[in-house]
Each structure stands twice: as structure tokens, then as C-alpha cells.
Amino acid sequence: MISGLTFDYAHARVAARLAQRPDERLWAQLRSSRSVPALLEAVRASSAASTVSGVPVAGDADAIELAFRQQMRTRIVEVAGWSPSTWRPAVLHARHLVDLPAVLHLLADEPPPRWTAADPVLSPYALPTPAQRRAALADGPLAALVAAAEQSTEARHPVEPIARAMRRLRAGGTLHRLLAAWEAEWRRLWPPLDDEQRSALGGLAELVRAHLLRFPSVPVDEATGARQALGTRLATAVRRSACQPAALFAYLALFAVDLERLRGEFLLRARPVGGSA
């Protein structure tokens, strides 16, 4: 990472990346594609080619999921490299958002899913027993989030084990608590900022929070429209917050929305986990 970078530099790089987003012509082409190789051919021939780096032609759903998780992590590290040094810890903290759903699996009593052992970030925690997994998590970069989730659960249910609470609340409550813990740590990592910067970041957080809380109740046939509406508002936030820290996080959220949509197209056509190539 280069020292002495400014938000002007970061925003110029973000603007260049925005020009590489999938357009409606590409989305239409992807909807009509019938296989993973056809999807890859279409994306690789477009300006969005980098988004499918690492996606295997003959991979199963787990392998494709891993490729998209890695793609998101890579983009976050890239944006951190463009950022002023004082903001890099807050930007890099966004990597943990990718892993919050996996934390629910790792803290449960059941054995962790097979895909956690294949993920280079999650594999150190894919241990045989819940006690081993919790100890490993408590010793790693996710420790603050796990501790906050446990404290939150204990405050509500003093005698209820965390794993049992997570099974009971897996429909969404615990994940939202983990997101709240992530946000609290993210805010703690902010360097000193002025009122305008703070307001823009707070507005962005509220936009994403409202979407996440509302999305589970959105009818299936309206889900694509809800994501597109969020993407439009995030793109607007990038432009309105030019040369501010909020622009970097709005861009990462927008990239995540695009990646989620791409992931959906690929998983619809992926071979089942454990199926023959």
C-alpha cells in the first residue's frame, strides 16, 4: 500500500471501477445463458471480466461460492490500498462482512459445513468441536465480533448457551446482531472526521441497514427490483460523497450487490455439490 494517498486519488480509482460494472445488456445476456461456461464467456468478454476471476468452469456450487467470496475480499483489499492510511483499518474491516454467515455455522453445535474447510480464510476455524472453533475464533480477527455476539446473547438470556441461541435465532436475529457488532467496531476504527463526513457515513449505514432488515420479507418476484433499487441509491451515494470516505464504502456495497446478482446467475446453473463434472 502507498502512503500519503488522498481521497481524490481513491475516488478517481473508484470512478474507473464504476465504469466496469455490468450493464443491462450484459444482464440480459446472462439471463439467457444456459450454462456456467456460457456465463463465463459472456462476462469475460465484457468490461466486468475481473468479477469472475477464479470462477471454475466445471466447479460445483461450493467452488463457485468460494470464488465470489474471494473476489469480494480481493476488492476490499484493493480499495484499502487506494485509501488514505488513516482509513485503511476501517476499509479492511469490511472483509469480515463476507464471513458473518459462516460465523453462525462455526459457533453452532453441529459440525461445520464442508465448504468452510475449503475456504483459506475460514479453514483455521473449521475444527471438530464447538469449543475448539470458539477458541480459534476468539484468537483471531473475528474475536471482537464473536465476543459482542456472546455478550448480547448473555444479556438477553443469562443461562442460555450461545450455540442454542444461534439455532433459535438463525432465521435472522443473530446475524443482525453480528452485523450490529461489526458496525460498532467499524465506527470505532474511524479516524477523526468532520460533521459532513460523519453524516454521509451514517446515511450510508442506514441505507444498507434498512435494506437488510426489509429484504427477507420482500416477495421473490420483487427481489431483483429491490437489489436494483439499492444499487441505484448506492451509485448515487458514490457520486454525492465524492472525495469523502463514504464514497469508498458505498462503492464496496455497490460491488457487493453486483457480485451477489452475478453469484445468483452462476449458482442457478452450477452443478450440485458433490455432483460429477
LINGI-V563545 format. One record per residue. N is the residue number from 0. RES is the residue in one small letter. NEAR is the number of other C-alpha atoms within 12 Angstrom. Layout:
BEGIN
n->N res->RES near->NEAR
n->N res->RES near->NEAR
END
This chain:
BEGIN
n->0 res->m near->14
n->1 res->i near->17
n->2 res->s near->15
n->3 res->g near->17
n->4 res->l near->23
n->5 res->t near->25
n->6 res->f near->30
n->7 res->d near->21
n->8 res->y near->26
n->9 res->a near->35
n->10 res->h near->32
n->11 res->a near->25
n->12 res->r near->27
n->13 res->v near->39
n->14 res->a near->25
n->15 res->a near->15
n->16 res->r near->27
n->17 res->l near->28
n->18 res->a near->17
n->19 res->q near->22
n->20 res->r near->31
n->21 res->p near->32
n->22 res->d near->20
n->23 res->e near->13
n->24 res->r near->15
n->25 res->l near->27
n->26 res->w near->24
n->27 res->a near->16
n->28 res->q near->23
n->29 res->l near->32
n->30 res->r near->23
n->31 res->s near->16
n->32 res->s near->21
n->33 res->r near->19
n->34 res->s near->23
n->35 res->v near->34
n->36 res->p near->23
n->37 res->a near->22
n->38 res->l near->36
n->39 res->l near->35
n->40 res->e near->23
n->41 res->a near->30
n->42 res->v near->34
n->43 res->r near->23
n->44 res->a near->19
n->45 res->s near->24
n->46 res->s near->20
n->47 res->a near->28
n->48 res->a near->24
n->49 res->s near->25
n->50 res->t near->36
n->51 res->v near->38
n->52 res->s near->24
n->53 res->g near->23
n->54 res->v near->34
n->55 res->p near->26
n->56 res->v near->24
n->57 res->a near->25
n->58 res->g near->28
n->59 res->d near->26
n->60 res->a near->30
n->61 res->d near->29
n->62 res->a near->31
n->63 res->i near->38
n->64 res->e near->34
n->65 res->l near->34
n->66 res->a near->33
n->67 res->f near->36
n->68 res->r near->39
n->69 res->q near->30
n->70 res->q near->31
n->71 res->m near->37
n->72 res->r near->31
n->73 res->t near->27
n->74 res->r near->34
n->75 res->i near->35
n->76 res->v near->25
n->77 res->e near->26
n->78 res->v near->43
n->79 res->a near->38
n->80 res->g near->30
n->81 res->w near->32
n->82 res->s near->37
n->83 res->p near->29
n->84 res->s near->24
n->85 res->t near->24
n->86 res->w near->34
n->87 res->r near->34
n->88 res->p near->26
n->89 res->a near->33
n->90 res->v near->40
n->91 res->l near->34
n->92 res->h near->34
n->93 res->a near->38
n->94 res->r near->33
n->95 res->h near->36
n->96 res->l near->32
n->97 res->v near->35
n->98 res->d near->34
n->99 res->l near->33
n->100 res->p near->29
n->101 res->a near->33
n->102 res->v near->43
n->103 res->l near->42
n->104 res->h near->33
n->105 res->l near->41
n->106 res->l near->42
n->107 res->a near->32
n->108 res->d near->24
n->109 res->e near->21
n->110 res->p near->23
n->111 res->p near->29
n->112 res->p near->26
n->113 res->r near->23
n->114 res->w near->28
n->115 res->t near->30
n->116 res->a near->22
n->117 res->a near->22
n->118 res->d near->26
n->119 res->p near->17
n->120 res->v near->25
n->121 res->l near->33
n->122 res->s near->24
n->123 res->p near->25
n->124 res->y near->39
n->125 res->a near->33
n->126 res->l near->27
n->127 res->p near->24
n->128 res->t near->20
n->129 res->p near->26
n->130 res->a near->21
n->131 res->q near->21
n->132 res->r near->34
n->133 res->r near->32
n->134 res->a near->22
n->135 res->a near->25
n->136 res->l near->31
n->137 res->a near->24
n->138 res->d near->17
n->139 res->g near->19
n->140 res->p near->26
n->141 res->l near->36
n->142 res->a near->25
n->143 res->a near->26
n->144 res->l near->36
n->145 res->v near->41
n->146 res->a near->27
n->147 res->a near->27
n->148 res->a near->35
n->149 res->e near->32
n->150 res->q near->23
n->151 res->s near->26
n->152 res->t near->28
n->153 res->e near->19
n->154 res->a near->15
n->155 res->r near->16
n->156 res->h near->16
n->157 res->p near->13
n->158 res->v near->14
n->159 res->e near->18
n->160 res->p near->23
n->161 res->i near->35
n->162 res->a near->31
n->163 res->r near->23
n->164 res->a near->31
n->165 res->m near->34
n->166 res->r near->22
n->167 res->r near->19
n->168 res->l near->19
n->169 res->r near->24
n->170 res->a near->17
n->171 res->g near->23
n->172 res->g near->23
n->173 res->t near->35
n->174 res->l near->35
n->175 res->h near->30
n->176 res->r near->33
n->177 res->l near->37
n->178 res->l near->33
n->179 res->a near->28
n->180 res->a near->30
n->181 res->w near->34
n->182 res->e near->30
n->183 res->a near->21
n->184 res->e near->28
n->185 res->w near->29
n->186 res->r near->23
n->187 res->r near->16
n->188 res->l near->20
n->189 res->w near->27
n->190 res->p near->19
n->191 res->p near->14
n->192 res->l near->18
n->193 res->d near->13
n->194 res->d near->11
n->195 res->e near->18
n->196 res->q near->24
n->197 res->r near->20
n->198 res->s near->18
n->199 res->a near->30
n->200 res->l near->32
n->201 res->g near->24
n->202 res->g near->23
n->203 res->l near->34
n->204 res->a near->28
n->205 res->e near->20
n->206 res->l near->26
n->207 res->v near->32
n->208 res->r near->20
n->209 res->a near->17
n->210 res->h near->27
n->211 res->l near->25
n->212 res->l near->20
n->213 res->r near->19
n->214 res->f near->21
n->215 res->p near->18
n->216 res->s near->16
n->217 res->v near->16
n->218 res->p near->12
n->219 res->v near->12
n->220 res->d near->10
n->221 res->e near->15
n->222 res->a near->22
n->223 res->t near->22
n->224 res->g near->18
n->225 res->a near->25
n->226 res->r near->31
n->227 res->q near->23
n->228 res->a near->21
n->229 res->l near->32
n->230 res->g near->32
n->231 res->t near->22
n->232 res->r near->25
n->233 res->l near->37
n->234 res->a near->33
n->235 res->t near->22
n->236 res->a near->33
n->237 res->v near->34
n->238 res->r near->24
n->239 res->r near->24
n->240 res->s near->31
n->241 res->a near->29
n->242 res->c near->30
n->243 res->q near->34
n->244 res->p near->46
n->245 res->a near->39
n->246 res->a near->39
n->247 res->l near->52
n->248 res->f near->44
n->249 res->a near->44
n->250 res->y near->47
n->251 res->l near->41
n->252 res->a near->39
n->253 res->l near->37
n->254 res->f near->40
n->255 res->a near->35
n->256 res->v near->34
n->257 res->d near->37
n->258 res->l near->37
n->259 res->e near->29
n->260 res->r near->28
n->261 res->l near->41
n->262 res->r near->33
n->263 res->g near->24
n->264 res->e near->34
n->265 res->f near->39
n->266 res->l near->30
n->267 res->l near->22
n->268 res->r near->27
n->269 res->a near->32
n->270 res->r near->23
n->271 res->p near->19
n->272 res->v near->19
n->273 res->g near->15
n->274 res->g near->13
n->275 res->s near->11
n->276 res->a near->14
END
